Structure formats: C-alpha cells, structure tokens
Amino acid sequence: MNKTLTLDIVSDVSCPWCIIGYKALEQALTNLSSEIDATITWQPFELNPQMPPEGQEITEHITQKYGISVEQAAENREAIVQRGLSVGYEFAERRGGGMIYNTFNAHRLLHWAVELGRDKQMALKLALFDLYFKENGNPSDFEQLLIVVDKVGLDVAEAKAILHSDKFMAEVRKQQQHYQAAGISSVPAVIVNNKHLISGGQPVEIFEKALKQIADEE
C-alpha cells in the first residue's frame, strides 16, 4: 500500500525556479508512483509585494534587487533557461527584456480555485506559470487573468467578481504571513506533511531521495 504525503508548495507564479522545481518534483513523484501518493496544495508567496501596478523592466529590477551586473543577470537567465529545458519546461524569449509584475490577485484566484478542488488549483497554477513564462503575459492584469481562468474551465463571472472585490484578500495575506512566520523567505519551498522542508528548485534525484526518506520515516 502506497504512503500518502501531503505537500504544500509555497511559491509565486513569476518565480522561474518554482516551475523548474515543480517539474522536477513531478518527475520524482512519477518515479515513486509505486510507493508514494501525494496531495499538492499551492500556497501564496509574493516575490515583489511592493511592485506598482505598471510593473518594472525585469533586468533593471533584478540588477537593483540583487546588486548584480546586467551581464550576470543575462548569465543567470541563461542558466534558468537550460535548467528549465532539463526538466521539460521551455521558457519563452523575453521580448524587449520583459517585465515583472505584482502577483497578489493571481494568488487570490488560486485561493478560490483550491476551494473547488486541488485539481482545479493545479490547472490554474500551471496555466499562470505559462501566462508569465511562455506568453510573456501580465499576471496582474484582470483581463489576462480571466482568459487563463476560462482556458482551464473555471467560472469567469465568479473570477471577475472576485477580482473586482476584496474577496480572499485577508485569507491570502494570512497565509503569506503564516509561511513567513515559519521562516520561509525564499521559494519554492515544499513542505511535506506540515513538518519537513525541501527548499529550492532541486533536481529530480534530490526530490526523489528526500520524499522516499520522509515516506520511510512516516
């Protein structure tokens, strides 16, 4: 009989290492499918909670935030692209450098989606990653968010009503504060059974080893 693990993935939809880490985790779970079943819930984290509505050019943002050169930012970007390819995720070219945006409203929709089922939340989360990383989209733009909602088969009218209200604002902020208080300051962070932490966009074999060890201990 398979062991069941509960995974909470703390992440942001504009975090490249979050989709890289998820694709590696997904492969690890496939490799362990004869031993482990997993339930996955996505939890909110904002990389840039103070980002204004218009966003910021991404290279400018990265060099300012991390104190690195334009050349280092380009090298980091290429490393991310290659890691993505290694786990089967292809990042799009960033036209004109690209932008980075506030993601709070995307997290509100993800909070709503999980109430409809984890499969619904998973579909929305992956589509939001694609909006930003494959389509160079804006995850703070209501119209673009609603297109994604429609694409994954969720109720557009209900999503629109949420976006144009304060619904789920308090809940998302409470969840963010919960994980920050628990010491999560960078993402992705995979929390297993509410007590084991696997931090960062790890390779498949690291996820596989950690999950197997946790399942054996449990």
C-alpha positions in Angstrom: 0.0 0.0 0.0 1.3 3.4 -1.0 2.3 6.0 1.6 0.3 9.3 1.2 2.3 12.5 1.6 0.7 16.0 1.9 2.7 18.6 0.0 2.3 22.4 0.4 4.3 24.2 -2.2 4.9 27.9 -1.3 5.6 29.7 -4.5 5.0 32.7 -6.8 3.7 32.5 -10.4 6.6 34.8 -11.5 9.3 32.7 -9.9 11.2 30.7 -12.6 12.7 28.3 -10.0 9.2 27.5 -8.8 8.1 26.0 -12.1 11.5 24.3 -12.5 11.2 22.9 -9.1 7.7 21.7 -9.7 8.6 19.9 -12.9 11.4 18.1 -11.1 9.1 17.3 -8.2 6.5 16.0 -10.7 9.1 13.7 -12.3 10.2 12.5 -8.9 6.6 11.6 -7.9 6.2 9.8 -11.2 9.3 7.8 -10.4 8.0 6.9 -7.0 4.4 6.3 -8.0 4.5 2.7 -6.9 5.4 3.8 -3.4 4.0 7.3 -2.8 0.8 9.1 -3.4 0.9 12.9 -3.0 -1.7 15.6 -2.5 -0.4 19.0 -3.6 -1.7 22.4 -2.5 -0.1 25.6 -3.8 0.4 28.3 -1.1 1.0 32.0 -1.7 4.3 33.9 -1.7 4.9 37.3 -3.4 8.4 37.9 -4.6 7.7 41.6 -5.1 4.7 42.6 -2.9 5.5 46.3 -3.2 5.6 46.2 -7.0 3.5 49.0 -8.5 0.7 48.1 -11.0 2.7 49.1 -14.0 5.5 46.6 -13.1 9.2 47.1 -13.8 11.6 46.1 -16.6 13.0 42.8 -15.4 16.7 43.3 -16.0 16.5 46.7 -14.2 14.6 45.0 -11.4 17.0 42.0 -11.0 20.2 44.2 -11.0 18.7 46.6 -8.5 17.3 43.9 -6.2 20.3 41.6 -6.1 23.1 44.1 -6.8 24.4 42.2 -9.8 25.5 43.4 -13.3 23.5 43.3 -16.5 25.9 40.6 -17.7 25.4 38.5 -14.5 21.6 38.8 -14.9 21.9 37.6 -18.5 24.0 34.6 -17.4 21.5 33.8 -14.6 18.7 34.0 -17.2 20.5 31.5 -19.5 21.1 29.1 -16.6 17.4 29.2 -15.8 16.5 28.5 -19.4 18.8 25.5 -19.5 17.5 24.1 -16.2 14.0 24.5 -17.5 14.8 22.5 -20.6 16.4 19.8 -18.4 13.0 19.2 -16.8 10.9 19.7 -19.9 9.9 23.3 -19.5 10.7 25.8 -22.2 10.8 29.5 -21.2 9.9 31.9 -24.0 12.2 34.6 -25.2 11.8 37.8 -23.2 10.8 40.4 -25.9 12.4 43.7 -25.0 13.8 42.3 -21.8 10.3 41.6 -20.3 8.6 42.9 -17.2 8.0 41.8 -13.7 4.6 42.4 -12.0 2.7 42.2 -8.8 1.0 38.8 -8.4 -1.3 39.3 -5.4 -4.5 39.0 -7.5 -3.3 35.8 -9.1 -2.9 34.4 -5.6 -6.5 35.4 -4.7 -7.7 33.3 -7.7 -5.6 30.4 -6.6 -7.1 30.6 -3.2 -10.5 30.5 -4.7 -9.6 27.6 -7.1 -8.4 25.3 -4.3 -11.8 25.5 -2.7 -13.2 24.0 -6.0 -10.6 21.2 -5.8 -6.8 20.7 -5.8 -7.0 19.6 -9.5 -8.6 22.9 -10.4 -5.9 24.8 -8.4 -3.2 22.8 -10.1 -4.6 23.6 -13.6 -4.8 27.3 -12.8 -1.4 27.5 -11.3 0.3 25.8 -14.2 -1.6 28.0 -16.6 -0.5 31.1 -14.7 3.1 29.9 -15.0 2.6 29.6 -18.7 1.0 33.0 -19.0 4.0 34.6 -17.5 6.9 32.4 -18.7 5.6 31.2 -22.1 3.3 34.0 -23.2 5.2 37.0 -21.7 1.8 37.9 -20.1 0.9 40.1 -17.1 -0.4 38.2 -14.1 -1.6 41.4 -12.5 -3.9 42.3 -15.5 -7.5 41.3 -14.8 -8.4 40.6 -18.5 -5.4 38.3 -18.9 -6.2 36.5 -15.7 -9.8 35.9 -16.8 -8.6 34.5 -20.1 -6.5 32.0 -18.1 -9.5 31.2 -15.9 -11.6 30.5 -18.9 -8.8 28.4 -20.5 -8.8 26.0 -17.6 -12.6 25.7 -17.4 -13.3 27.8 -14.3 -16.2 30.2 -13.9 -15.2 33.5 -15.5 -18.0 35.5 -14.0 -17.2 34.3 -10.5 -13.5 35.0 -11.0 -14.3 38.5 -12.3 -16.5 39.2 -9.3 -13.6 38.2 -7.0 -11.1 40.4 -8.8 -13.3 43.4 -8.6 -13.9 42.9 -4.8 -11.8 42.4 -1.7 -12.7 38.7 -1.5 -9.9 36.4 -0.3 -7.5 39.4 0.3 -7.4 38.7 4.0 -7.1 35.0 3.6 -4.2 35.2 1.2 -2.3 37.7 3.4 -2.9 35.5 6.4 -1.4 32.5 4.5 1.6 34.6 3.4 2.2 35.7 7.0 1.9 32.2 8.2 4.7 30.9 6.0 6.9 34.0 6.6 6.5 33.4 10.3 7.5 29.8 9.8 10.8 31.1 8.3 10.0 30.8 4.5 11.9 33.7 2.9 12.6 32.3 -0.5 10.8 30.0 -2.9 10.0 27.4 -3.9 9.5 25.7 -0.5 8.0 22.3 -0.4 6.6 21.4 3.0 5.9 17.7 3.4 3.3 16.6 6.0 3.4 20.0 7.5 6.9 19.4 9.1 9.6 18.5 6.5 11.0 21.3 4.3 12.6 20.8 0.9 13.9 24.2 -0.2 14.7 25.4 -3.7 14.3 24.2 -7.3 16.1 20.9 -6.6 17.0 18.3 -9.2 14.7 15.3 -9.7 17.0 12.9 -7.8 17.1 15.2 -4.7 13.4 15.4 -4.5 13.1 11.6 -5.1 15.6 10.9 -2.3 14.0 13.3 0.2 10.5 12.1 -0.5 11.4 8.4 -0.2 13.3 9.1 3.1 10.3 11.0 4.5 7.8 8.3 3.4 10.0 5.7 5.1 10.2 7.7 8.3 6.5 8.3 8.4 
